[in-house]
Amino acid sequence: MGGKSSSGTSGVAFTPMELVHHRSGVGEPLVLIHGIGLRWQVWEPVLPHVTAEREVIALDLPGFGASPMPPPGTLAGVASLTRLVGKFLDELGLDRPHLAGNSLGGWISLELAKQGRARSATGLSPAGFHNALEGRFQRTSLWMTARTARVLAPRADRLMKPKLARVFAFGQYVARPTRIPSADAAATVRGLAGAPWFYETLRAITTPAPFSGGEQIAVPVT
């Protein structure tokens, strides 16, 4: 299947198909899941390398990017995100796609693989392997990053033009932040600043309850 598609609304009612997503390429399906505070567009630099061999579905997690919040009362955390992404896969008719994710997305990919929902799972610096001290560091540093993004967002187009500004803004997220085009950096700052489920999710995923049960995964994991 080729071409691009997206769906999403900002209404109160939520169904998994309302997750904004990009779909392109041919071959076995590969689902890409971003990290906390980010958007599906962070995968754009690698899409040309994978869409020749895979049908790629890159999604915005609930409460991030342009996707709506989940239903009121949904508990923040990996369990809820895994369940909602699983429902999204069901509605797209994806039984056992390849899964790849960065940070929080990597953790979700591993959880779905543990449930038998993946043909393979790839975690790029996956979250979920922290101890208590590391969790506190992650919570504090990412909280500060999000607060800074809120301050920068109204002037992000101008402020993200210097390479050094991109280093300060994305040094914890990206190994080589100077390679991010300034327009993309500005859009990511605005997305991080406006992500309504960021703080609740951050608190939930940095508590001392990391990933476990990896021995249950019966598919290839990278």
Helices and strands as residue ranges (DSSP letters): G 16-18, E 21-25, E 28-33, G 40-43, H 47-50, E 54-59, H 78-91, E 98-102, H 104-114, E 120-124, H 132-152, G 153-155, H 156-159, H 163-170, G 177-179, H 182-194, H 198-205, G 214-216
